[in-house]
Amino acid sequence: MPLYLTEDNVTSLLTMSDAIDTVEAGFKALAEGQASNVPRTRLRLPNGAFNMMSAAAPGLGVMGLKAYGAGGGRRGGFHVQLSSTETGELLAIMEASALGQIRTGAASGVATRHMARDDASTVGVIGAGYQSRSQLEAVCGVRDVGRVKVFSPTKARRDAYASEMGERLGVEVVPVGDAELFVGDSDIVLVMTNASEPVIQGEWIGPGTHVNAAGANSQNRRELDIEAVRRADVVAVDDIAQAKTECGDLLSAVDAGVIRWEHVRGLADVIGGVTPGRKSPNDVTLFESQGIAIEDIAVAKHVYEQAKLQGVGVEL
């Protein structure tokens, strides 16, 4: 019988380290032709939208979907439905708000593992919301980070972020009142905002920097200006088809003629060795993340397996 798992169940069963490994396994399955991913669809409603995304990974033994609604300016519950590719059996339904937050950070962790310099140790963070926390946790899990600087327009938010994340991760996290002051000195830059206008200028970015931009997941959002995209020697996305409909940063750059979609790589190709994550220590690399279903079902599989092992969840 299928299991029902709550948010508390999921967070008790899922670590960031495990999420990074399982997300990477999902991308490896894509690279090896053992998985397929369907981009997110958004059904527009008078006061919101219904969103759904799905993937199947016979290489991992699972398939499934994530669905969530939004209305009146608020998002409803996120749920993943996980099934077996061998039998078609429904394995689990799980609440997936925390799962989505963790897997989004994990995807940036995977990209950082394959695209940032091996000696990258300084991180600049723009955005101090809950999603930004998982971004930093993931990056600290794949690189030996010694110093972090964080910017948010609200002083109280950046101060709280610095205090909380410094204690949680055991690294020095310093709140800064202007992102321009630290972007150029950061080996890795994390951008997770709901900005509609760019918060990073290309002229700020130094040689060798890796940028994870994870907030511009609709056509009317932008976090990087066109020059920042132009500066990137390698541009990767979690899914090219989805990026073509959602990635505001790249859509603007393509419209301006500074990049072509043929130059954008899928993260699965980077992980699978089809294309390098970087060609030299001085390369500027960019990962644009929209969040895709293969990440959800790969992580959901791990959560389900842990739940069965530990006797967690309610049988339906």
Backbone torsions as a table, in degrees:
resi	resn	phi	psi	omega
1	MET	NA	147.6	-179.2
2	PRO	-69.2	153.6	176.8
3	LEU	-98.2	144.4	167.9
4	TYR	-107.8	125.9	-177.4
5	LEU	-120.8	130.4	-179.4
6	THR	-87.2	173.4	175.7
7	GLU	-56.4	-43.6	179.7
8	ASP	-63.2	-38.7	176.1
9	ASN	-60.1	-47.9	-176.8
10	VAL	-60.8	-48.3	-176.9
11	THR	-67.2	-26.8	178.0
12	SER	-76.8	-20.0	-174.6
13	LEU	-104.3	-11.7	-170.4
14	LEU	-120.6	121.5	172.6
15	THR	-102.8	159.4	178.2
16	MET	-64.0	-39.4	179.2
17	SER	-58.5	-45.4	178.5
18	ASP	-67.0	-36.8	179.0
19	ALA	-63.4	-42.0	178.9
20	ILE	-61.0	-46.0	-178.8
21	ASP	-65.7	-39.3	-178.3
22	THR	-74.7	-35.7	174.1
23	VAL	-62.8	-42.3	178.1
24	GLU	-62.9	-38.3	177.1
25	ALA	-62.1	-36.9	176.7
26	GLY	-63.3	-43.1	178.4
27	PHE	-68.4	-35.2	175.9
28	LYS	-63.3	-39.7	176.8
29	ALA	-61.9	-40.7	174.8
30	LEU	-61.0	-45.4	-177.9
31	ALA	-62.1	-33.1	-176.8
32	GLU	-92.0	5.6	-180.0
33	GLY	74.2	19.0	-178.8
34	GLN	-103.0	14.6	178.8
35	ALA	-157.5	157.5	174.4
36	SER	-139.4	152.3	-174.6
37	ASN	-131.7	135.8	176.8
38	VAL	-107.3	122.8	-179.1
39	PRO	-58.2	156.9	179.0
40	ARG	-61.2	137.9	170.8
41	THR	-111.6	144.2	-179.4
42	ARG	-124.1	111.3	176.0
43	LEU	-88.2	114.1	-175.5
44	ARG	-75.6	135.1	179.0
45	LEU	-118.4	164.7	-179.9
46	PRO	-56.6	-31.9	-177.8
47	ASN	-126.0	21.4	-179.3
48	GLY	169.2	-141.3	-177.7
49	ALA	-160.1	155.8	169.8
50	PHE	-112.3	127.2	-172.2
51	ASN	-116.7	136.7	179.6
52	MET	-145.6	142.7	179.2
53	MET	-145.5	146.1	-174.3
54	SER	-144.3	160.0	178.5
55	ALA	-156.1	156.4	174.3
56	ALA	-132.8	134.3	-177.8
57	ALA	-134.8	81.0	176.4
58	PRO	-55.7	-29.8	177.5
59	GLY	-64.1	-24.5	177.3
60	LEU	-104.5	-8.5	178.3
61	GLY	84.1	10.5	-176.7
62	VAL	-136.7	160.3	172.9
63	MET	-147.4	161.6	179.8
64	GLY	172.7	-172.0	-178.0
65	LEU	-145.6	159.6	168.4
66	LYS	-123.1	137.3	180.0
67	ALA	-136.3	145.9	176.5
68	TYR	-160.0	150.9	-179.2
69	GLY	-112.6	163.8	175.0
70	ALA	-144.8	135.9	179.7
71	GLY	-159.2	142.5	178.5
72	GLY	60.9	30.9	179.4
73	GLY	83.1	4.1	-179.3
74	ARG	-125.2	149.8	175.1
75	ARG	-94.8	140.7	175.7
76	GLY	-86.7	-164.2	-176.1
77	GLY	-71.6	140.5	173.3
78	PHE	-92.6	134.0	176.7
79	HIS	-138.0	138.8	171.1
80	VAL	-106.7	134.4	173.1
81	GLN	-110.7	119.6	-174.2
82	LEU	-114.6	130.9	-179.6
83	SER	-131.1	163.0	177.7
84	SER	-85.8	134.8	174.6
85	THR	-78.2	-16.0	-179.2
86	GLU	-82.0	-39.3	-175.1
87	THR	-117.9	-15.0	-173.6
88	GLY	79.7	-1.8	-176.7
89	GLU	-65.1	136.9	172.5
90	LEU	-71.6	120.7	-177.3
91	LEU	-93.2	-42.2	-174.2
92	ALA	-161.6	153.2	164.6
93	ILE	-122.4	126.5	-177.6
94	MET	-134.7	142.3	173.2
95	GLU	-65.2	139.4	-164.2
96	ALA	-135.0	23.7	174.7
97	SER	-68.6	-52.4	178.4
98	ALA	-65.4	-39.5	177.7
99	LEU	-57.4	-43.9	179.3
100	GLY	-64.2	-41.4	177.7
101	GLN	-61.5	-45.8	-177.2
102	ILE	-68.3	-43.6	-178.2
103	ARG	-69.1	-28.4	175.6
104	THR	-65.8	-43.9	174.2
105	GLY	-62.6	-41.7	-178.7
106	ALA	-61.5	-38.7	178.8
107	ALA	-61.4	-41.3	175.8
108	SER	-66.9	-33.4	175.0
109	GLY	-63.1	-42.8	178.1
110	VAL	-63.0	-45.7	178.5
111	ALA	-60.5	-42.3	179.3
112	THR	-63.2	-41.0	178.8
113	ARG	-57.0	-36.7	-174.0
114	HIS	-101.3	-10.8	-173.3
115	MET	-123.2	-26.5	-179.8
116	ALA	-79.8	157.1	174.9
117	ARG	-60.6	147.0	180.0
118	ASP	-61.8	-30.7	-176.4
119	ASP	-94.6	11.4	-179.7
120	ALA	-61.2	127.9	-175.3
121	SER	-137.8	-11.9	179.3
122	THR	-113.0	137.3	-175.1
123	VAL	-127.1	135.5	171.7
124	GLY	-112.4	130.5	-176.2
125	VAL	-117.7	129.0	174.2
126	ILE	-116.2	114.9	-174.9
127	GLY	110.9	130.2	-175.1
128	ALA	-124.4	31.7	178.3
129	GLY	-86.5	-174.8	-176.0
130	TYR	-67.2	-34.7	178.3
131	GLN	-67.1	-34.0	-179.9
132	SER	-64.8	-29.6	-179.8
133	ARG	-64.2	-43.6	179.0
134	SER	-70.0	-29.3	175.5
135	GLN	-60.9	-48.5	-178.6
136	LEU	-67.6	-41.2	179.5
137	GLU	-58.9	-42.4	-179.0
138	ALA	-66.1	-44.5	-179.2
139	VAL	-63.7	-39.5	177.4
140	CYS	-67.1	-19.1	177.8
141	GLY	-80.9	-15.5	-177.5
142	VAL	-119.0	-6.9	176.0
143	ARG	-137.0	153.1	-179.8
144	ASP	-83.7	85.1	-174.4
145	VAL	-85.2	130.5	180.0
146	GLY	-110.1	-23.6	-175.8
147	ARG	-149.4	137.6	-179.4
148	VAL	-131.5	138.4	171.5
149	LYS	-120.9	138.5	-175.9
150	VAL	-127.9	138.8	175.5
151	PHE	-122.5	136.0	167.0
152	SER	-142.3	146.3	179.0
153	PRO	-60.1	-23.8	-178.8
154	THR	-99.4	118.9	-176.0
155	LYS	-58.7	-43.5	-177.7
156	ALA	-61.4	-36.3	-179.1
157	ARG	-70.6	-43.7	-180.0
158	ARG	-69.8	-33.8	177.0
159	ASP	-65.9	-43.5	179.8
160	ALA	-64.5	-41.5	178.5
161	TYR	-60.5	-47.7	-178.4
162	ALA	-60.2	-44.0	-179.3
163	SER	-64.9	-49.0	-176.9
164	GLU	-65.4	-49.5	-174.4
165	MET	-73.9	-31.2	175.1
166	GLY	-61.6	-43.8	179.5
167	GLU	-69.7	-41.1	-176.5
168	ARG	-68.1	-40.2	-172.4
169	LEU	-100.6	-10.4	179.6
170	GLY	70.0	31.2	176.8
171	VAL	-125.7	161.4	177.9
172	GLU	-77.7	120.4	178.1
173	VAL	-121.0	119.7	-173.4
174	VAL	-113.7	124.7	175.2
175	PRO	-76.3	137.4	-177.6
176	VAL	-130.8	141.8	-175.8
177	GLY	-86.7	-0.4	-178.9
178	ASP	-151.4	118.1	-177.6
179	ALA	-62.1	-32.1	-178.4
180	GLU	-59.6	-25.5	-176.3
181	LEU	-71.1	-19.4	-176.6
182	PHE	-126.3	-13.5	-177.0
183	VAL	-58.6	-45.2	-177.4
184	GLY	-65.8	-21.6	-179.4
185	ASP	-100.9	6.5	-176.7
186	SER	-100.1	134.1	175.3
187	ASP	-72.9	-34.1	179.1
188	ILE	-130.2	133.1	177.5
189	VAL	-118.6	128.4	178.1
190	LEU	-110.2	129.2	178.6
191	VAL	-125.2	116.0	178.1
192	MET	-140.6	93.1	-176.1
193	THR	-137.1	176.1	171.1
194	ASN	-111.3	31.2	-174.2
195	ALA	-68.7	144.0	173.1
196	SER	-99.6	-14.2	176.0
197	GLU	-124.1	150.7	-173.9
198	PRO	-55.7	139.1	175.5
199	VAL	-109.8	-4.2	175.0
200	ILE	-128.0	132.1	174.9
201	GLN	-100.3	138.6	-177.5
202	GLY	-57.5	-33.0	-177.9
203	GLU	-67.2	-16.6	178.9
204	TRP	-77.8	-24.1	-168.4
205	ILE	-78.9	128.0	-179.4
206	GLY	-89.2	162.9	177.4
207	PRO	-58.8	141.6	176.2
208	GLY	84.4	0.0	-176.3
209	THR	-76.2	142.1	169.1
210	HIS	-109.1	132.0	-178.7
211	VAL	-116.0	126.9	168.6
212	ASN	-105.8	115.1	178.9
213	ALA	-114.8	114.7	-170.3
214	ALA	-124.2	6.8	-175.4
215	GLY	-103.1	-20.2	-173.7
216	ALA	-87.7	68.5	-175.6
217	ASN	-105.3	34.3	169.2
218	SER	-153.8	162.8	-174.3
219	GLN	-65.0	-22.9	-177.9
220	ASN	-99.9	16.1	175.4
221	ARG	-116.5	142.2	175.2
222	ARG	-145.0	137.2	175.9
223	GLU	-115.5	-27.7	-179.0
224	LEU	-114.2	141.6	173.7
225	ASP	-78.7	172.4	-175.7
226	ILE	-63.0	-36.1	179.6
227	GLU	-63.8	-35.0	178.1
228	ALA	-63.4	-39.9	176.7
229	VAL	-68.4	-40.4	179.1
230	ARG	-61.2	-35.3	-178.3
231	ARG	-67.0	-23.4	-173.7
232	ALA	-71.9	124.8	176.0
233	ASP	-79.9	-29.9	176.2
234	VAL	-131.3	127.7	176.9
235	VAL	-120.6	124.1	178.0
236	ALA	-126.6	150.8	176.5
237	VAL	-132.7	161.2	178.5
238	ASP	-73.5	-27.9	175.8
239	ASP	-155.3	122.2	-174.9
240	ILE	-66.8	-43.1	-178.6
241	ALA	-60.7	-41.1	179.5
242	GLN	-70.8	-38.2	178.7
243	ALA	-60.6	-33.9	-178.8
244	LYS	-66.6	-18.6	178.5
245	THR	-107.6	-18.4	-170.4
246	GLU	-123.3	-26.7	-168.3
247	CYS	-81.0	96.0	-176.8
248	GLY	-58.3	-37.7	179.8
249	ASP	-61.2	-48.2	-176.9
250	LEU	-77.2	-35.2	177.7
251	LEU	-60.3	-40.9	178.1
252	SER	-66.4	-40.0	-179.1
253	ALA	-69.4	-37.4	177.1
254	VAL	-65.7	-44.2	178.6
255	ASP	-60.7	-33.2	-179.9
256	ALA	-82.1	-6.4	177.0
257	GLY	80.2	15.9	-178.4
258	VAL	-92.7	-10.7	177.3
259	ILE	-151.7	152.5	175.2
260	ARG	-117.5	151.9	-179.0
261	TRP	-60.9	-25.5	178.7
262	GLU	-64.4	-19.6	-179.6
263	HIS	-90.9	-7.3	-178.5
264	VAL	-90.2	135.0	-177.4
265	ARG	-109.6	147.9	172.1
266	GLY	-80.5	143.1	-179.8
267	LEU	-60.8	-30.8	177.2
268	ALA	-60.2	-37.0	178.5
269	ASP	-68.5	-34.3	176.9
270	VAL	-67.1	-47.3	-179.0
271	ILE	-65.9	-37.1	-178.8
272	GLY	-79.6	-2.6	177.2
273	GLY	83.1	8.8	178.4
274	VAL	-70.4	-36.5	179.1
275	THR	-137.9	143.6	-178.0
276	PRO	-74.3	147.5	175.8
277	GLY	-71.4	-29.3	172.0
278	ARG	-157.7	154.0	-178.2
279	LYS	-104.5	-21.6	179.9
280	SER	-153.4	161.3	178.7
281	PRO	-60.2	-23.6	-177.2
282	ASN	-90.2	-5.1	179.6
283	ASP	-62.2	141.4	166.5
284	VAL	-92.5	126.1	-179.1
285	THR	-119.0	147.3	-175.0
286	LEU	-134.9	128.1	171.4
287	PHE	-115.0	118.7	176.9
288	GLU	-103.0	115.1	-174.8
289	SER	-109.2	128.0	172.3
290	GLN	-106.6	-17.3	-176.6
291	GLY	85.0	117.6	-174.9
292	ILE	-127.6	164.8	-170.8
293	ALA	-68.0	-32.2	-179.7
294	ILE	-60.7	-32.0	176.0
295	GLU	-65.4	-42.6	-179.2
296	ASP	-63.6	-48.4	-173.8
297	ILE	-74.9	-30.0	176.0
298	ALA	-64.1	-45.4	179.1
299	VAL	-69.3	-39.5	179.1
300	ALA	-61.5	-36.3	177.3
301	LYS	-60.5	-45.2	178.9
302	HIS	-61.5	-44.3	179.9
303	VAL	-61.6	-44.6	179.4
304	TYR	-60.3	-45.8	-179.4
305	GLU	-62.6	-41.2	177.7
306	GLN	-66.0	-37.7	178.9
307	ALA	-63.2	-41.5	178.6
308	LYS	-65.4	-40.8	-179.9
309	LEU	-64.6	-38.2	-172.9
310	GLN	-98.9	0.4	179.4
311	GLY	67.8	36.5	-178.2
312	VAL	-101.2	146.4	175.7
313	GLY	106.5	169.7	180.0
314	VAL	-112.8	126.2	176.3
315	GLU	-73.8	135.8	-179.7
316	LEU	-100.0	NA	NA
